[in-house]
Amino acid sequence: MDATMRVFERRFAVYLLILIYRNPNQPKSYYIYYDPKFSRTKHDRLEELEAAGLIESYFAEDNKKNKLLRLTKAGDKVASALVSIYPDMGGKVEVDPDEY
């Protein structure tokens, strides 16, 4: 398997990708503490998603202190595909992050 795809096998990868898709251009801390559990794991996963080319970080023009995150074109394609199949799954597959 391609090493780039392995990031999806890791805990919180899909969760964070969809969270960024639904709430773009937020500081990194927003995504890590959206659900305050497992913050170190989420931080590591965001780094891996960025290394895989699915998200990118940037500084806002008006505030150079916080890094903001957004999806790349590839990340947007993956996240929108995942979100689009949710209704086909019956809408009953929500999983609590503790269950990952």
MDAnalysis code that builds the backbone (N, CA, C; Angstrom):
import MDAnalysis as mda
import numpy as np

u = mda.Universe.empty(300, n_residues=100, atom_resindex=np.repeat(np.arange(100), 3), trajectory=True)
u.add_TopologyAttr("name", ["N", "CA", "C"] * 100)
u.add_TopologyAttr("resid", np.arange(1, 101))
u.add_TopologyAttr("resname", ["MET", "ASP", "ALA", "THR", "MET", "ARG", "VAL", "PHE", "GLU", "ARG", "ARG", "PHE", "ALA", "VAL", "TYR", "LEU", "LEU", "ILE", "LEU", "ILE", "TYR", "ARG", "ASN", "PRO", "ASN", "GLN", "PRO", "LYS", "SER", "TYR", "TYR", "ILE", "TYR", "TYR", "ASP", "PRO", "LYS", "PHE", "SER", "ARG", "THR", "LYS", "HIS", "ASP", "ARG", "LEU", "GLU", "GLU", "LEU", "GLU", "ALA", "ALA", "GLY", "LEU", "ILE", "GLU", "SER", "TYR", "PHE", "ALA", "GLU", "ASP", "ASN", "LYS", "LYS", "ASN", "LYS", "LEU", "LEU", "ARG", "LEU", "THR", "LYS", "ALA", "GLY", "ASP", "LYS", "VAL", "ALA", "SER", "ALA", "LEU", "VAL", "SER", "ILE", "TYR", "PRO", "ASP", "MET", "GLY", "GLY", "LYS", "VAL", "GLU", "VAL", "ASP", "PRO", "ASP", "GLU", "TYR"])
u.atoms.positions = np.array([
    [0.848, -1.190, 0.000],
    [0.000, 0.000, 0.000],
    [0.883, 1.239, 0.000],
    [0.454, 2.246, -0.701],
    [1.166, 3.510, -0.759],
    [1.219, 4.134, 0.643],
    [2.390, 4.595, 1.031],
    [2.562, 5.169, 2.367],
    [1.678, 6.392, 2.581],
    [1.362, 7.136, 1.514],
    [0.501, 8.311, 1.636],
    [-0.881, 7.939, 2.140],
    [-1.376, 6.794, 1.738],
    [-2.718, 6.371, 2.145],
    [-2.753, 5.814, 3.565],
    [-1.627, 5.436, 4.109],
    [-1.599, 4.850, 5.454],
    [-2.085, 5.815, 6.536],
    [-2.014, 7.101, 6.268],
    [-2.471, 8.070, 7.256],
    [-3.933, 7.826, 7.620],
    [-4.731, 7.312, 6.685],
    [-6.152, 7.070, 6.959],
    [-6.379, 5.908, 7.905],
    [-5.378, 5.081, 8.110],
    [-5.491, 3.960, 9.038],
    [-5.228, 4.405, 10.470],
    [-4.769, 5.605, 10.641],
    [-4.370, 6.103, 11.953],
    [-5.548, 6.773, 12.660],
    [-5.502, 6.721, 13.961],
    [-6.569, 7.261, 14.798],
    [-6.760, 8.755, 14.559],
    [-7.981, 9.179, 14.395],
    [-8.427, 10.567, 14.224],
    [-8.156, 11.168, 12.854],
    [-7.565, 10.451, 11.929],
    [-7.234, 11.036, 10.622],
    [-8.489, 11.467, 9.872],
    [-9.437, 10.580, 9.715],
    [-10.666, 10.913, 8.985],
    [-11.485, 11.930, 9.779],
    [-11.552, 11.764, 11.071],
    [-12.267, 12.697, 11.942],
    [-11.752, 14.124, 11.727],
    [-10.426, 14.304, 11.745],
    [-9.848, 15.635, 11.584],
    [-10.020, 16.167, 10.169],
    [-9.898, 15.297, 9.205],
    [-10.078, 15.729, 7.815],
    [-11.484, 16.280, 7.595],
    [-12.486, 15.597, 8.110],
    [-13.867, 16.062, 7.966],
    [-14.126, 17.300, 8.821],
    [-13.507, 17.366, 9.987],
    [-13.657, 18.550, 10.838],
    [-13.101, 19.787, 10.133],
    [-11.977, 19.657, 9.476],
    [-11.409, 20.775, 8.725],
    [-12.282, 21.098, 7.515],
    [-12.824, 20.094, 6.882],
    [-13.733, 20.296, 5.740],
    [-14.952, 21.117, 6.160],
    [-15.509, 20.797, 7.310],
    [-16.721, 21.483, 7.783],
    [-16.428, 22.830, 8.436],
    [-15.209, 23.012, 8.941],
    [-14.822, 24.242, 9.645],
    [-13.452, 24.702, 9.158],
    [-13.352, 25.182, 7.935],
    [-12.034, 25.541, 7.404],
    [-11.483, 26.836, 7.995],
    [-10.183, 27.000, 7.827],
    [-9.490, 28.249, 8.171],
    [-9.559, 28.605, 9.650],
    [-9.463, 27.606, 10.473],
    [-9.408, 27.797, 11.919],
    [-7.972, 27.554, 12.391],
    [-7.621, 28.072, 13.567],
    [-6.287, 27.779, 14.103],
    [-6.137, 26.283, 14.404],
    [-4.925, 25.841, 14.381],
    [-4.635, 24.436, 14.654],
    [-5.226, 24.002, 16.000],
    [-5.130, 24.872, 16.987],
    [-5.636, 24.539, 18.323],
    [-7.148, 24.286, 18.317],
    [-7.868, 24.933, 17.423],
    [-9.313, 24.715, 17.314],
    [-9.608, 23.245, 17.038],
    [-8.885, 22.662, 16.102],
    [-9.125, 21.267, 15.723],
    [-8.650, 20.302, 16.801],
    [-7.562, 20.646, 17.445],
    [-7.024, 19.760, 18.478],
    [-7.942, 19.729, 19.693],
    [-8.469, 20.891, 20.067],
    [-9.284, 20.969, 21.283],
    [-10.786, 21.013, 21.015],
    [-11.215, 20.783, 19.784],
    [-12.650, 20.734, 19.468],
    [-13.330, 19.720, 20.384],
    [-12.714, 18.579, 20.523],
    [-13.049, 17.597, 21.544],
    [-11.737, 17.426, 22.303],
    [-11.685, 17.846, 23.556],
    [-10.398, 18.001, 24.236],
    [-9.618, 16.716, 24.541],
    [-10.154, 15.578, 24.261],
    [-9.442, 14.339, 24.579],
    [-8.405, 14.036, 23.496],
    [-7.344, 13.385, 23.883],
    [-6.321, 12.889, 22.962],
    [-5.665, 14.005, 22.149],
    [-5.381, 15.118, 22.776],
    [-4.837, 16.267, 22.044],
    [-3.474, 15.968, 21.421],
    [-2.623, 15.224, 22.090],
    [-1.298, 14.908, 21.528],
    [-1.439, 14.048, 20.270],
    [-2.336, 13.089, 20.306],
    [-2.563, 12.233, 19.149],
    [-3.087, 13.053, 17.978],
    [-4.001, 13.966, 18.245],
    [-4.555, 14.813, 17.183],
    [-3.490, 15.724, 16.591],
    [-2.631, 16.242, 17.434],
    [-1.541, 17.077, 16.936],
    [-0.655, 16.268, 15.977],
    [-0.294, 15.074, 16.373],
    [0.520, 14.208, 15.510],
    [-0.198, 13.901, 14.195],
    [-1.496, 13.662, 14.275],
    [-2.249, 13.321, 13.073],
    [-2.331, 14.497, 12.111],
    [-2.489, 15.696, 12.641],
    [-2.501, 16.870, 11.778],
    [-1.169, 17.018, 11.056],
    [-0.085, 16.734, 11.742],
    [1.231, 16.778, 11.104],
    [1.315, 15.758, 9.975],
    [0.779, 14.571, 10.205],
    [0.803, 13.522, 9.189],
    [-0.093, 13.870, 7.997],
    [-1.244, 14.453, 8.265],
    [-2.137, 14.866, 7.177],
    [-1.476, 15.953, 6.325],
    [-0.746, 16.832, 6.973],
    [-0.052, 17.872, 6.222],
    [1.096, 17.262, 5.407],
    [1.832, 16.337, 5.989],
    [2.922, 15.679, 5.270],
    [2.401, 14.876, 4.074],
    [1.178, 14.359, 4.195],
    [0.568, 13.590, 3.109],
    [-0.013, 14.486, 2.021],
    [-0.016, 15.794, 2.252],
    [-0.520, 16.725, 1.243],
    [-2.025, 16.882, 1.242],
    [-2.679, 16.547, 2.346],
    [-4.134, 16.651, 2.416],
    [-4.610, 17.941, 3.076],
    [-3.768, 18.508, 3.934],
    [-4.074, 19.806, 4.544],
    [-2.831, 20.681, 4.422],
    [-3.045, 21.974, 4.586],
    [-1.925, 22.902, 4.589],
    [-2.147, 23.946, 5.663],
    [-1.056, 24.449, 6.192],
    [-1.128, 25.493, 7.205],
    [-0.612, 26.790, 6.601],
    [-1.135, 27.886, 7.092],
    [-0.741, 29.201, 6.596],
    [-1.033, 30.229, 7.668],
    [-0.407, 31.377, 7.540],
    [-0.668, 32.475, 8.461],
    [-1.649, 33.438, 7.812],
    [-2.630, 33.878, 8.591],
    [-3.601, 34.852, 8.085],
    [-2.898, 36.188, 7.849],
    [-3.397, 36.933, 6.905],
    [-2.812, 38.236, 6.577],
    [-2.831, 39.184, 7.776],
    [-3.911, 39.166, 8.537],
    [-4.065, 40.118, 9.637],
    [-3.521, 39.618, 10.971],
    [-3.105, 38.346, 11.060],
    [-2.612, 37.807, 12.320],
    [-1.529, 36.781, 12.017],
    [-0.300, 37.131, 12.278],
    [0.830, 36.247, 11.969],
    [1.177, 35.320, 13.139],
    [0.340, 35.281, 14.165],
    [0.645, 34.445, 15.333],
    [0.090, 33.031, 15.203],
    [-1.109, 32.917, 14.705],
    [-1.762, 31.608, 14.638],
    [-1.634, 30.999, 13.255],
    [-1.319, 29.715, 13.243],
    [-1.361, 28.986, 11.983],
    [-2.784, 28.515, 11.766],
    [-3.301, 28.788, 10.601],
    [-4.631, 28.332, 10.232],
    [-4.492, 27.134, 9.313],
    [-5.492, 26.282, 9.312],
    [-5.451, 25.078, 8.492],
    [-6.579, 25.085, 7.477],
    [-6.288, 24.520, 6.321],
    [-7.299, 24.324, 5.289],
    [-6.922, 23.074, 4.501],
    [-7.893, 22.569, 3.784],
    [-7.653, 21.395, 2.958],
    [-6.957, 21.801, 1.667],
    [-6.131, 20.913, 1.167],
    [-5.589, 21.076, -0.177],
    [-6.646, 20.573, -1.155],
    [-6.379, 20.664, -2.430],
    [-7.333, 20.141, -3.419],
    [-7.548, 18.645, -3.219],
    [-6.468, 17.923, -2.949],
    [-6.596, 16.478, -2.723],
    [-7.391, 16.199, -1.451],
    [-7.125, 16.946, -0.395],
    [-7.852, 16.767, 0.856],
    [-9.326, 17.084, 0.711],
    [-9.630, 18.104, -0.086],
    [-11.024, 18.465, -0.327],
    [-11.755, 17.358, -1.078],
    [-11.094, 16.759, -2.050],
    [-11.715, 15.659, -2.792],
    [-12.025, 14.484, -1.870],
    [-11.072, 14.132, -1.018],
    [-11.268, 12.999, -0.104],
    [-12.374, 13.306, 0.892],
    [-12.317, 14.471, 1.529],
    [-13.310, 14.823, 2.546],
    [-14.709, 14.935, 1.956],
    [-14.833, 15.557, 0.790],
    [-16.167, 15.693, 0.194],
    [-16.719, 14.332, -0.213],
    [-15.858, 13.430, -0.649],
    [-16.324, 12.077, -0.974],
    [-16.814, 11.362, 0.283],
    [-16.095, 11.508, 1.375],
    [-16.509, 10.867, 2.630],
    [-17.839, 11.434, 3.122],
    [-17.963, 12.753, 3.064],
    [-19.204, 13.395, 3.517],
    [-20.366, 13.018, 2.599],
    [-20.103, 12.871, 1.323],
    [-21.186, 12.561, 0.380],
    [-21.753, 11.157, 0.557],
    [-20.959, 10.220, 1.059],
    [-21.474, 8.853, 1.240],
    [-22.180, 8.670, 2.571],
    [-22.070, 9.645, 3.456],
    [-22.701, 9.518, 4.771],
    [-24.196, 9.200, 4.690],
    [-24.995, 9.902, 3.855],
    [-26.425, 9.556, 3.776],
    [-26.657, 8.126, 3.287],
    [-25.791, 7.626, 2.422],
    [-25.932, 6.259, 1.924],
    [-25.662, 5.216, 3.003],
    [-24.994, 5.642, 4.061],
    [-24.696, 4.724, 5.161],
    [-25.811, 4.716, 6.197],
    [-26.901, 5.358, 5.900],
    [-28.041, 5.375, 6.804],
    [-27.982, 6.464, 7.844],
    [-26.913, 7.241, 7.855],
    [-26.807, 8.335, 8.815],
    [-26.727, 7.887, 10.253],
    [-26.427, 6.624, 10.479],
    [-26.411, 6.097, 11.849],
    [-25.036, 5.560, 12.219],
    [-24.012, 6.131, 11.637],
    [-22.684, 5.586, 11.877],
    [-21.777, 6.538, 12.661],
    [-22.354, 7.492, 13.334],
    [-21.546, 8.384, 14.142],
    [-20.819, 7.569, 15.202],
    [-19.545, 7.829, 15.314],
    [-18.714, 7.125, 16.281],
    [-18.071, 8.155, 17.192],
    [-18.162, 7.919, 18.467],
    [-17.521, 8.793, 19.420],
    [-16.006, 8.657, 19.285],
    [-15.247, 9.741, 19.359],
    [-13.792, 9.630, 19.216],
    [-13.153, 8.628, 20.180],
    [-13.766, 8.405, 21.335],
    [-13.218, 7.425, 22.271],
    [-13.250, 6.003, 21.700],
    [-14.093, 5.775, 20.724],
    [-14.252, 4.442, 20.161],
    [-13.301, 4.179, 18.992],
    [-12.512, 5.154, 18.580],
    [-11.598, 4.953, 17.451],
    [-10.551, 3.937, 17.812],
])
